[in-house]
Amino acid sequence: MNLREKMSASLTQVKGRIINWFDRFFPEYISVLKLWEGKASLLTLREFPLPAEIVAKSTKGVLERWKTEVKRGVGIRRPEMLVAKLLLDRSYRGCSSSSSGIDRLVAAIRSV
């Protein structure tokens, strides 16, 4: 197996792990931010890896953080939808220990 095949397999594995993490802890995320590999999405995962952190930061806090690094295509609509879905679900309170898991996965995506 050459280096390209190893890297491709590793990237596929990490992407699968991230999708699994979303399905388990944060199912609302994919319905709001469709492309989890986008700039705003990766910034959100780095800064607010858990749903409770997004709710605590509020819509305006998330938008302000996005505007510091993402210059195009950032509006108030997506943070509002994300916070509204999280407030409707309310199951986000039980997943406080999974933060380090997504931190490692985002770091793995950046290294591949």
N, C-alpha and C positions, 0 to 999 in steps of 0.2 A: 504494500500500500504506500503510495507516494504521499508527499506532504500535502498536496492539494486535496486529495481524498480524505486525509485525516482532518484537515481544517474544515472541510465541508461537512463531514460527519459530526465533528464537534459543534459546529454552528447549528446544525439541525437538532442536535441533542439539547443544546441550551435553549433554543427557541421553543422546543417542546416542553421543557421545564417551565418556562415563563407562561406559556398558555395554560399549563396545568395549575400554576399558582393563581392565575386569574380565575380559572374555573372554581377553585376551592375557596379563595378568600375575597375575591373582588369581581364577581360576575357582571356588575353594572358598568365596569370600566370599558369593556369592549363595545358595549352598546352606545357609549358616548364618544369615545376616542377610537375610531375604527382601526386606524393603523397604529399599533402599539410601538412600532419602530420609528415613528416620527419624532421631531425635535421636542415638541410640547409634551408628548407622551413620555419620552425618556426622562425629560426634566421632572415631570410629575412623579415618576417612579423613584427618581433619585431623592427629591426633596420631600415628598409626601407618600412614602411607600404603603401606608395603611389608610383605609377608608376613614378611620377616626381622625387621622391627622388632617385630611382634606376638610372634614366637617368642622374641626376646630379652627382651621385657618380661614374658613368662609370663602365665599365666591370672590370677593374683592381681593383677598389675600393671595388666592391662587392666581388670579388674573395678573396682579402686580408682579408676582414672581415669574410668570410666563413672559411678560412684556420685557423683562430685563435681558432675556436671551433669545427669544423668538420674535423676529421682527415682522413677519408677514402671516396673515391668516389667523390672528389671535383676537378673539372678541369675547364679549361677556356671555354669549349664549352657551358655549360648551361648559364653562365652569358652573353656570347656573343649572344646567341639566344634570351634571355630575352630582352636585350637592343635593339637588332635589331628589334624585333617585336614591342616594344614600340615606337621606332623611326618611323616605318612604319605606325603605327596607329595614333599617334599624338593626340588622344582624351584624353590622360592622363592629360592634363593641366587643365581640368575643375574640377578635383576631389580633391581639396586641403582640403576640410572641412571634409572628411570622415576618416581622420587619427585616430581620437579619437575612432571612432566606431570599427575599427579593433583592436586597442589597448585593448579595453575592452573585445572583443571576444577572443583574444589570452590569456588574463589574465584569462578569464573564463575557457578556455580549460585546463590551467595549474592547476586551483584550483579543477577541477572535478576529 
